[in-house]
């Protein structure tokens, strides 16, 4: 089952560039992990403080394995210091008949 990990957050004042750098570093690392399909960072339209990332994985197990690696945990720890409380992180199953996946 293909899954997507979705993270949405707001940057603390003055820390947007740091957050973007951390999310890009996370994407760079995760893209080398088994089961990784694709991923990207995104920002809110008209809301400069809203930022997040999406990654697609071949399986729930692949996504969970990558999330528990020491480097991923270290990046997430640094990220949590730079964001506002109340962020969203979820893992969802890709349903229907996605094209080119």
N, C-alpha and C positions, 0 to 999 in steps of 0.2 A: 504494500500500500504506500503510495507516494504521499508525503506530508509536507506542510509548509510551517516553518517557525516564523512567527510574526512578533516583532518588538516595536512598541511605540512609546515615545517618551517626550518630555519637555526639557530643554536645556536650562541649567541654572544660569543666571545672568552672567554674560561674558565668557561662557564656556562652550559655545556652539562649535567653534573650530576644533577644540579639543575632542568633543564628542564625535564630530565627523571623522576625525583622524582615528579615533579608537574603533569606530564602526567599520571604517575602511580596513584597518589592521585585522579586525575580526574576520571580515569577508576574505581578505587575502589568505589568512590561515585556514579558515574553514573550507575554502575552495580546493584545498589539497587533501581533504579527508575522504575516505571511502564513502560512497553513496551520495555525495554532493552532486546536485544537478545544476543549480544556478542560484544567484542571489544578488541583492542590490540594496543600496541605501536610498531612502526617500525623504522628502520634506513636505510639509503641509503647504498648500496653496494659500497665500495670504496670511500665513501664520509662521513667522520665521523661527519661533521657538519649538515648534513641533517637528520631530525627527524620528526616524525609525529605520528598520531593515527587515527584509524578507529573505528567507533562504528556502529552497526546495530540496528535498531529500528523497531518495529512492525508498527509504523505509523509516519507520518510527525508531527502530533500533539504531540505524545509522545516525539519525539526528540526535538521539540521546547520547550515543557514544561520543560524538563530537562535542556536545555540550558539557561533558564531564571531564574533558581533557584539561590538564593543568594550565596550559596556555590560554584556553578559552575562559576558564574560571578566573584567571588573573586579569584578563582584559575586561571581563564583566565586572570584576571588583572595582577596577579603576573607573569604569563607566558609571557605576552606581554612585560614586562620589560626585560626579559632575552633572547628574540629572536631578530634576525635581522629584519628590516623592509621588507615588501614585502611577508609576509606569505600568504598561500592559505587556505581558509576555504570554503567548499562547502557541500551542501546536495544534494544527488542524489537518484533517485528512482531505486530500484532493479527491473530489467526487465528480461524477458526470463523465464526460468524454473529452478530456483536455487534448487539444491539438499540439503536435510537435513536442510532446513531453516524453 
